[in-house]
Amino acid sequence: MPKEGEVRIPAGCAIAGVFAKDGRNINGELIVRAMTTMHDRSNGLGGGFAGYGIYPQYKDLYALHVFYDNMAARGECEKFIDEMFEIVNLSKIPIRKSPKITDEPLIWRYFVTPHQNKLADSQLDEKEYMVRSVIKINTKFDGSYVFSCGKNMGVFKAVGFPEDVGEFYRLDEYDGYSWTAHGRYPTNTPGWWGGAHPFSMLDYSIVHNGEISSYDANRRFIEMFGYKCTLLTDTEVITYIIDFLLRKEKLTLEETAAVIAAPFWETIENKSPESAARCKYLRNVFSSLLITGPFSILLGFDGGMMALNDRLKLRSMVVGEKGDMTYFASEECAIRMMEPEVDKLWSPRGGEPVIVRLNGGAE
């Protein structure tokens, strides 16, 4: 029987990200190599990546990445996709067969745009039309799951260690200006393909290390606005909260961070009157969207990335900069793998977001 101190408990899950503020192409192999240094933070029950700027030839189209259990499920779902969208291109997502990645579903990719007549009849804007269509597939079509639906970006995930997932999806054949990655160590939910990170809605994607003790309160609130949490993991609700606050409520990234990792009341009282008034408003109006429990997250979005810890900083997060490149990881070793000689390295405070955008510095 191992004694206390003889077993490494790595605080679960590994996350990493890389972002080029000047928009240069970064090959997917870089983020895969970074994840190999944090192998022990995963247990092989989930790995995944999100890349931005990877589909320049289809940059104005939504890229649907879909898991199917079987051909019958694919046939039914494709009828619906064809009904709701104009399909410009469809194909299997290229993979490399590996003995380390097993029981894979059918994995297909569709580049689509909404049928204009359907969109007009719906009286919805284009993004809401897309969200409702995806939620319908994921809740009404057995054996079908859309795990990515943004423009010029894509999620790639599976059951396996992240470095094996990257090899499986041939990420060395993709280039983009931004990548996030996750290695999963599930503690109270099953390891399955849909439950791997990142979770995505439109161009928002989330990788998460931690555990949400406020899940039920968060889920009950967000499902009042049409979202459906069906994937047996608390991280799904973070993605919907982000979409709700940024897209529907039109909050800024800083305000969104002040909702999900809200400052303590005593901290708010020490702010300037204007800042304190805004924080109080956000805490009162969106009290059910405060995320409690230990977490560190990376939010990828079109043109940027945000890193955020819980307000007590109960999960690790390190940030590094080198010129126009910004690196994020659970451990410094992953950043050093991507860039051995960073200009700046720091650990953000709990509840304080680090935001990078194209042609802008870290905030």
The 8 nearest C-alpha neighbors of each residue, nearest first, counted from 0:
[[1, 2, 3, 5, 6, 4, 7, 8],
 [2, 0, 5, 3, 6, 4, 7, 8],
 [3, 1, 5, 4, 0, 6, 7, 8],
 [2, 4, 5, 1, 6, 7, 0, 8],
 [3, 5, 6, 2, 7, 1, 8, 0],
 [4, 6, 2, 3, 1, 7, 8, 0],
 [7, 5, 4, 8, 1, 3, 2, 9],
 [6, 8, 9, 5, 4, 39, 10, 3],
 [9, 7, 10, 6, 11, 40, 39, 4],
 [8, 10, 11, 40, 7, 39, 12, 41],
 [11, 9, 8, 12, 40, 314, 209, 208],
 [10, 12, 184, 9, 40, 208, 41, 13],
 [13, 11, 183, 184, 40, 208, 182, 41],
 [14, 12, 182, 181, 40, 329, 37, 208],
 [13, 15, 181, 328, 180, 329, 182, 206],
 [16, 14, 328, 180, 327, 179, 329, 181],
 [17, 15, 179, 327, 178, 326, 180, 328],
 [16, 18, 326, 178, 177, 325, 327, 179],
 [17, 19, 177, 325, 324, 176, 20, 326],
 [18, 20, 324, 22, 176, 21, 323, 23],
 [21, 19, 357, 358, 323, 22, 356, 359],
 [20, 22, 358, 19, 23, 357, 323, 324],
 [23, 21, 176, 19, 20, 357, 24, 358],
 [24, 22, 176, 21, 19, 25, 175, 20],
 [23, 25, 175, 176, 174, 26, 22, 19],
 [26, 24, 175, 174, 176, 27, 23, 177],
 [25, 27, 174, 28, 173, 29, 171, 24],
 [28, 26, 170, 171, 29, 173, 30, 174],
 [27, 29, 171, 31, 26, 30, 170, 32],
 [30, 28, 32, 27, 31, 26, 337, 33],
 [29, 31, 33, 32, 28, 27, 34, 178],
 [32, 30, 28, 34, 33, 29, 162, 165],
 [33, 31, 29, 35, 34, 30, 28, 162],
 [34, 32, 333, 30, 31, 35, 336, 36],
 [33, 35, 31, 32, 36, 37, 162, 30],
 [36, 34, 38, 32, 37, 33, 162, 31],
 [35, 37, 34, 38, 333, 33, 332, 32],
 [38, 36, 34, 35, 39, 40, 13, 333],
 [37, 39, 35, 40, 36, 41, 34, 160],
 [40, 38, 41, 37, 42, 9, 36, 7],
 [39, 41, 12, 38, 9, 11, 13, 37],
 [42, 40, 184, 183, 182, 39, 12, 38],
 [41, 43, 184, 44, 183, 160, 40, 39],
 [42, 44, 159, 160, 45, 41, 158, 183],
 [45, 43, 190, 158, 159, 42, 183, 184],
 [46, 44, 158, 195, 183, 159, 43, 157],
 [47, 45, 161, 182, 160, 181, 159, 156],
 [46, 48, 156, 181, 196, 155, 180, 161],
 [47, 49, 180, 155, 179, 154, 156, 197],
 [50, 48, 154, 179, 178, 153, 155, 180],
 [49, 51, 178, 152, 153, 177, 175, 53],
 [52, 50, 152, 177, 175, 53, 176, 151],
 [51, 53, 175, 151, 54, 152, 176, 55],
 [52, 54, 175, 51, 174, 152, 151, 55],
 [53, 55, 151, 57, 56, 58, 52, 152],
 [56, 54, 58, 57, 53, 52, 151, 59],
 [55, 57, 54, 58, 59, 151, 53, 60],
 [58, 56, 55, 54, 60, 59, 151, 110],
 [57, 59, 151, 55, 60, 54, 56, 150],
 [60, 58, 57, 150, 61, 151, 112, 55],
 [61, 59, 111, 57, 58, 150, 112, 110],
 [60, 62, 150, 111, 149, 110, 148, 112],
 [61, 63, 110, 148, 109, 149, 150, 60],
 [62, 64, 148, 109, 108, 147, 65, 61],
 [65, 63, 108, 147, 146, 145, 107, 62],
 [64, 66, 145, 107, 144, 106, 146, 63],
 [65, 67, 106, 144, 105, 143, 104, 145],
 [68, 66, 143, 105, 69, 142, 104, 73],
 [67, 69, 142, 104, 105, 72, 143, 66],
 [68, 70, 72, 67, 71, 73, 105, 142],
 [69, 71, 73, 72, 74, 68, 67, 105],
 [72, 70, 74, 73, 69, 75, 68, 142],
 [73, 71, 75, 142, 70, 74, 69, 143],
 [72, 74, 70, 76, 71, 75, 67, 77],
 [73, 75, 71, 77, 72, 76, 70, 78],
 [76, 74, 72, 78, 73, 77, 71, 79],
 [75, 77, 73, 79, 78, 74, 72, 80],
 [78, 76, 80, 74, 79, 75, 81, 73],
 [79, 77, 81, 76, 75, 80, 82, 74],
 [78, 80, 82, 76, 77, 81, 83, 75],
 [81, 79, 77, 83, 82, 78, 84, 76],
 [80, 82, 78, 84, 79, 83, 77, 85],
 [81, 83, 79, 80, 84, 78, 85, 114],
 [84, 82, 80, 81, 114, 113, 79, 117],
 [85, 83, 113, 114, 81, 112, 80, 82],
 [84, 86, 112, 111, 114, 113, 87, 81],
 [87, 85, 111, 88, 84, 110, 81, 109],
 [86, 88, 110, 111, 85, 89, 109, 112],
 [89, 87, 110, 86, 109, 90, 111, 108],
 [90, 88, 109, 108, 110, 87, 86, 91],
 [91, 89, 108, 107, 92, 109, 88, 93],
 [90, 92, 107, 106, 108, 93, 89, 105],
 [91, 93, 107, 108, 106, 90, 94, 168],
 [94, 92, 91, 168, 95, 169, 90, 106],
 [95, 93, 168, 167, 169, 96, 92, 166],
 [96, 94, 167, 97, 168, 169, 166, 93],
 [97, 95, 94, 167, 98, 100, 99, 101],
 [96, 98, 99, 100, 95, 167, 101, 163],
 [97, 99, 100, 101, 96, 163, 167, 102],
 [98, 100, 97, 101, 163, 159, 160, 164],
 [101, 99, 97, 98, 159, 158, 103, 102],
 [100, 102, 103, 99, 98, 97, 158, 159],
 [103, 101, 104, 100, 158, 192, 105, 157],
 [102, 104, 101, 105, 100, 157, 192, 106],
 [105, 103, 68, 67, 66, 106, 102, 69],
 [104, 106, 67, 66, 68, 107, 69, 103],
 [107, 105, 66, 65, 92, 91, 104, 67],
 [108, 106, 91, 65, 92, 90, 64, 105],
 [107, 109, 64, 90, 63, 89, 92, 91],
 [110, 108, 89, 63, 62, 88, 111, 64],
 [111, 109, 62, 88, 61, 87, 60, 86],
 [110, 112, 86, 61, 60, 85, 87, 84],
 [111, 113, 85, 84, 60, 61, 114, 86],
 [114, 112, 84, 115, 85, 83, 118, 111],
 [115, 113, 84, 117, 116, 85, 83, 118],
 [114, 116, 118, 117, 113, 119, 84, 112],
 [117, 115, 119, 118, 114, 120, 121, 113],
 [118, 116, 120, 114, 115, 119, 121, 83],
 [117, 119, 115, 121, 116, 120, 114, 113],
 [118, 120, 116, 121, 122, 117, 115, 123],
 [119, 121, 117, 118, 122, 116, 123, 115],
 [120, 122, 118, 123, 119, 117, 128, 124],
 [123, 121, 119, 120, 118, 124, 128, 117],
 [124, 122, 121, 128, 127, 125, 118, 119],
 [123, 125, 127, 126, 128, 122, 118, 121],
 [124, 126, 128, 127, 129, 123, 118, 113],
 [125, 127, 129, 128, 124, 130, 201, 123],
 [126, 128, 130, 129, 124, 125, 123, 131],
 [129, 127, 125, 126, 131, 130, 123, 124],
 [128, 130, 126, 132, 127, 131, 133, 125],
 [131, 129, 127, 133, 132, 128, 134, 126],
 [132, 130, 134, 128, 133, 129, 135, 127],
 [131, 133, 135, 129, 130, 134, 128, 136],
 [132, 134, 136, 130, 135, 131, 129, 137],
 [135, 133, 137, 131, 136, 132, 138, 130],
 [134, 136, 132, 138, 133, 137, 139, 131],
 [137, 135, 133, 140, 134, 139, 138, 132],
 [136, 138, 144, 134, 135, 139, 140, 133],
 [137, 139, 135, 136, 134, 140, 229, 227],
 [140, 138, 136, 135, 137, 141, 134, 143],
 [141, 139, 136, 143, 138, 137, 142, 76],
 [142, 140, 143, 139, 72, 138, 137, 144],
 [141, 143, 68, 72, 67, 140, 144, 69],
 [144, 142, 67, 141, 140, 66, 72, 137],
 [143, 145, 137, 66, 65, 146, 67, 136],
 [144, 146, 65, 64, 147, 137, 66, 133],
 [147, 145, 64, 65, 144, 199, 148, 154],
 [146, 148, 64, 154, 63, 199, 145, 153],
 [147, 149, 63, 201, 62, 61, 200, 64],
 [150, 148, 201, 202, 61, 62, 152, 147],
 [149, 151, 61, 152, 60, 62, 58, 59],
 [150, 152, 58, 54, 52, 53, 51, 55],
 [153, 151, 51, 150, 50, 52, 53, 149],
 [152, 154, 50, 49, 147, 155, 51, 149],
 [153, 155, 49, 147, 48, 156, 50, 197],
 [156, 154, 48, 47, 49, 153, 168, 157],
 [157, 155, 47, 46, 195, 48, 154, 196],
 [158, 156, 192, 46, 45, 159, 195, 164],
 [159, 157, 45, 44, 192, 191, 46, 43],
 [158, 160, 43, 45, 44, 46, 100, 157],
 [159, 161, 43, 163, 46, 162, 45, 164],
 [162, 160, 46, 164, 163, 182, 47, 165],
 [161, 163, 165, 164, 31, 160, 35, 34],
 [164, 162, 166, 161, 165, 160, 167, 159],
 [163, 165, 161, 167, 166, 162, 46, 159],
 [166, 164, 162, 168, 163, 167, 170, 31],
 [165, 167, 169, 163, 164, 168, 162, 170],
 [166, 168, 95, 164, 94, 165, 169, 163],
 [167, 169, 94, 165, 166, 170, 164, 95],
 [170, 168, 166, 171, 167, 172, 94, 165],
 [169, 171, 27, 172, 173, 165, 168, 28],
 [170, 172, 28, 27, 169, 173, 26, 166],
 [171, 173, 170, 169, 174, 27, 26, 28],
 [174, 172, 170, 171, 27, 26, 53, 175],
 [173, 175, 26, 25, 24, 53, 27, 172],
 [176, 174, 52, 53, 24, 25, 51, 177],
 [175, 177, 24, 22, 19, 23, 25, 52],
 [178, 176, 18, 51, 175, 17, 50, 19],
 [179, 177, 50, 17, 16, 49, 51, 18],
 [178, 180, 16, 49, 48, 15, 17, 50],
 [181, 179, 48, 15, 14, 47, 16, 49],
 [182, 180, 14, 47, 46, 13, 206, 196],
 [181, 183, 46, 13, 41, 12, 161, 45],
 [182, 184, 12, 45, 41, 46, 185, 44],
 [183, 185, 41, 12, 11, 42, 186, 44],
 [186, 184, 188, 183, 187, 190, 189, 44],
 [185, 187, 188, 184, 11, 189, 210, 183],
 [186, 188, 185, 189, 232, 210, 231, 184],
 [189, 187, 185, 186, 232, 231, 190, 194],
 [190, 188, 191, 185, 187, 194, 231, 44],
 [189, 191, 44, 45, 194, 158, 188, 185],
 [192, 190, 194, 193, 158, 189, 195, 44],
 [193, 191, 157, 158, 194, 195, 156, 190],
 [192, 194, 195, 191, 230, 146, 144, 157],
 [195, 193, 191, 192, 230, 190, 232, 196],
 [194, 196, 45, 192, 193, 46, 156, 157],
 [197, 195, 198, 47, 206, 181, 46, 194],
 [196, 198, 206, 205, 204, 47, 48, 199],
 [199, 197, 196, 205, 204, 235, 238, 206],
 [198, 200, 204, 203, 147, 197, 238, 205],
 [201, 199, 203, 202, 148, 204, 147, 238],
 [200, 202, 149, 148, 203, 199, 130, 147],
 [201, 203, 149, 300, 301, 200, 150, 204],
 [204, 202, 300, 200, 199, 201, 299, 298],
 [205, 203, 199, 299, 198, 298, 197, 202],
 [206, 204, 298, 197, 198, 297, 238, 207],
 [207, 205, 197, 297, 296, 196, 181, 14],
 [206, 208, 296, 295, 209, 205, 234, 297],
 [209, 207, 12, 295, 294, 296, 13, 11],
 [210, 208, 294, 293, 207, 295, 211, 314],
 [209, 211, 293, 292, 294, 212, 208, 233],
 [212, 210, 292, 213, 214, 291, 233, 290],
 [211, 213, 292, 214, 291, 210, 290, 215],
 [214, 212, 291, 211, 216, 215, 290, 217],
 [215, 213, 217, 211, 212, 216, 218, 233],
 [216, 214, 218, 217, 213, 219, 212, 220],
 [217, 215, 219, 218, 213, 214, 287, 220],
 [216, 218, 214, 288, 220, 215, 219, 287],
 [219, 217, 215, 221, 220, 216, 214, 222],
 [220, 218, 216, 222, 217, 221, 215, 223],
 [219, 221, 217, 218, 222, 223, 216, 287],
 [220, 222, 218, 223, 224, 219, 217, 226],
 [223, 221, 226, 224, 225, 219, 220, 227],
 [222, 224, 221, 220, 225, 219, 226, 218],
 [225, 223, 222, 221, 226, 220, 243, 227],
 [226, 224, 222, 223, 227, 221, 131, 134],
 [225, 227, 222, 224, 221, 228, 239, 134],
 [228, 226, 222, 229, 225, 134, 138, 221],
 [229, 227, 230, 236, 226, 235, 218, 222],
 [228, 230, 231, 227, 138, 137, 232, 235],
 [229, 231, 232, 228, 194, 193, 235, 233],
 [232, 230, 229, 188, 194, 233, 189, 228],
 [233, 231, 234, 230, 235, 188, 194, 236],
 [232, 234, 235, 236, 214, 211, 231, 210],
 [235, 233, 237, 236, 232, 207, 238, 198],
 [236, 234, 238, 233, 237, 232, 198, 228],
 [235, 237, 239, 238, 234, 233, 240, 218],
 [238, 236, 240, 234, 239, 235, 241, 233],
 [239, 237, 241, 236, 235, 240, 205, 242],
 [238, 240, 242, 236, 241, 237, 243, 235],
 [241, 239, 237, 243, 238, 242, 244, 236],
 [240, 242, 238, 244, 239, 243, 245, 237],
 [243, 241, 239, 246, 245, 240, 244, 238],
 [242, 244, 247, 240, 241, 246, 245, 239],
 [245, 243, 248, 241, 242, 250, 247, 246],
 [246, 244, 249, 250, 242, 243, 248, 241],
 [247, 245, 249, 242, 243, 248, 244, 250],
 [246, 248, 243, 249, 244, 245, 242, 250],
 [247, 249, 244, 250, 245, 246, 243, 242],
 [250, 248, 245, 246, 247, 244, 251, 243],
 [251, 249, 245, 248, 244, 254, 255, 252],
 [250, 252, 254, 253, 255, 245, 249, 244],
 [253, 251, 255, 254, 256, 250, 245, 305],
 [252, 254, 256, 251, 255, 257, 352, 250],
 [255, 253, 257, 251, 256, 252, 250, 258],
 [254, 256, 252, 258, 257, 253, 251, 250],
 [255, 257, 253, 254, 258, 259, 260, 252],
 [258, 256, 261, 254, 255, 260, 259, 253],
 [259, 257, 261, 255, 256, 260, 289, 281],
 [258, 260, 289, 290, 256, 261, 288, 257],
 [261, 259, 350, 257, 309, 310, 256, 258],
 [260, 262, 257, 258, 259, 263, 289, 282],
 [263, 261, 266, 267, 264, 260, 257, 310],
 [262, 264, 266, 265, 267, 261, 310, 268],
 [265, 263, 267, 266, 268, 262, 279, 261],
 [264, 266, 268, 267, 263, 269, 262, 270],
 [267, 265, 263, 264, 269, 268, 262, 270],
 [266, 268, 264, 275, 270, 269, 265, 262],
 [267, 269, 265, 266, 270, 264, 275, 271],
 [268, 270, 267, 266, 265, 271, 275, 272],
 [271, 269, 275, 267, 268, 274, 272, 266],
 [270, 272, 274, 273, 275, 269, 268, 276],
 [273, 271, 275, 274, 276, 270, 268, 269],
 [274, 272, 276, 275, 271, 277, 270, 278],
 [275, 273, 277, 271, 276, 272, 270, 278],
 [274, 276, 272, 278, 267, 270, 277, 273],
 [277, 275, 279, 273, 274, 278, 272, 280],
 [276, 278, 280, 274, 279, 275, 281, 273],
 [279, 277, 275, 281, 280, 276, 282, 274],
 [280, 278, 282, 276, 277, 281, 275, 283],
 [279, 281, 277, 283, 278, 282, 284, 276],
 [282, 280, 278, 284, 283, 279, 285, 258],
 [283, 281, 286, 279, 280, 285, 284, 278],
 [282, 284, 280, 286, 281, 285, 279, 278],
 [285, 283, 281, 282, 286, 280, 287, 279],
 [286, 284, 288, 287, 282, 283, 281, 258],
 [285, 287, 282, 283, 288, 289, 284, 281],
 [286, 288, 285, 289, 217, 216, 220, 290],
 [289, 287, 217, 286, 285, 259, 290, 258],
 [288, 290, 259, 287, 286, 258, 260, 291],
 [291, 289, 259, 213, 288, 260, 211, 292],
 [292, 290, 213, 212, 211, 289, 293, 309],
 [291, 293, 211, 212, 210, 294, 290, 213],
 [292, 294, 313, 209, 210, 309, 314, 291],
 [295, 293, 209, 309, 208, 314, 308, 210],
 [294, 296, 308, 208, 314, 307, 207, 309],
 [297, 295, 207, 307, 206, 306, 298, 208],
 [296, 298, 306, 206, 305, 205, 299, 307],
 [299, 297, 205, 305, 304, 204, 306, 296],
 [300, 298, 304, 204, 203, 303, 297, 205],
 [299, 301, 203, 202, 303, 304, 302, 298],
 [300, 302, 303, 202, 51, 299, 203, 152],
 [303, 301, 357, 356, 300, 304, 51, 299],
 [302, 304, 356, 300, 355, 301, 357, 299],
 [305, 303, 299, 355, 298, 354, 300, 356],
 [304, 306, 354, 298, 353, 297, 352, 355],
 [305, 307, 297, 353, 352, 296, 298, 354],
 [306, 308, 352, 296, 295, 350, 351, 305],
 [309, 307, 295, 349, 350, 312, 294, 310],
 [308, 310, 312, 350, 294, 349, 311, 260],
 [309, 311, 350, 349, 312, 260, 308, 262],
 [312, 310, 349, 309, 313, 350, 293, 308],
 [313, 311, 349, 309, 310, 314, 308, 348],
 [312, 314, 293, 311, 294, 309, 315, 308],
 [315, 313, 312, 294, 295, 293, 316, 209],
 [314, 316, 329, 313, 295, 317, 312, 330],
 [317, 315, 329, 328, 346, 295, 314, 318],
 [316, 318, 346, 328, 327, 345, 329, 331],
 [319, 317, 327, 345, 326, 344, 346, 328],
 [320, 318, 344, 326, 343, 325, 341, 327],
 [321, 319, 325, 343, 341, 342, 324, 326],
 [322, 320, 341, 342, 324, 323, 325, 319],
 [321, 323, 324, 320, 342, 325, 341, 20],
 [322, 324, 20, 19, 21, 321, 325, 320],
 [325, 323, 19, 321, 322, 320, 18, 20],
 [326, 324, 320, 18, 319, 17, 321, 19],
 [325, 327, 17, 319, 318, 16, 334, 320],
 [328, 326, 318, 16, 15, 317, 17, 319],
 [329, 327, 15, 330, 317, 14, 316, 333],
 [328, 330, 316, 315, 14, 13, 317, 15],
 [331, 329, 328, 332, 333, 317, 316, 315],
 [330, 332, 334, 333, 317, 335, 328, 329],
 [331, 333, 335, 330, 334, 336, 36, 37],
 [334, 332, 33, 336, 335, 331, 36, 330],
 [333, 335, 337, 331, 336, 332, 338, 326],
 [336, 334, 339, 338, 332, 337, 333, 331],
 [335, 337, 333, 334, 33, 338, 339, 332],
 [336, 338, 334, 335, 33, 29, 333, 339],
 [339, 337, 335, 340, 336, 334, 341, 321],
 [338, 340, 335, 336, 341, 337, 334, 332],
 [341, 339, 338, 342, 335, 321, 343, 320],
 [340, 342, 321, 343, 320, 338, 319, 339],
 [343, 341, 321, 320, 340, 344, 322, 319],
 [344, 342, 320, 319, 341, 345, 321, 318],
 [345, 343, 319, 318, 320, 341, 342, 346],
 [346, 344, 318, 317, 347, 319, 343, 316],
 [345, 347, 317, 316, 318, 348, 344, 315],
 [348, 346, 345, 349, 351, 316, 317, 353],
 [349, 347, 351, 350, 346, 312, 308, 310],
 [348, 350, 310, 312, 308, 311, 309, 351],
 [349, 351, 310, 260, 309, 308, 307, 348],
 [352, 350, 349, 348, 307, 347, 353, 308],
 [353, 351, 307, 306, 354, 350, 305, 256],
 [352, 354, 306, 362, 305, 361, 307, 351],
 [355, 353, 305, 362, 361, 304, 352, 306],
 [356, 354, 361, 304, 303, 360, 305, 359],
 [357, 355, 303, 359, 302, 20, 358, 304],
 [356, 358, 20, 359, 302, 21, 303, 22],
 [359, 357, 20, 21, 356, 360, 22, 323],
 [360, 358, 356, 357, 20, 355, 361, 21],
 [359, 361, 355, 362, 356, 358, 20, 323],
 [360, 362, 355, 354, 353, 359, 356, 325],
 [361, 354, 353, 360, 355, 352, 359, 356]]
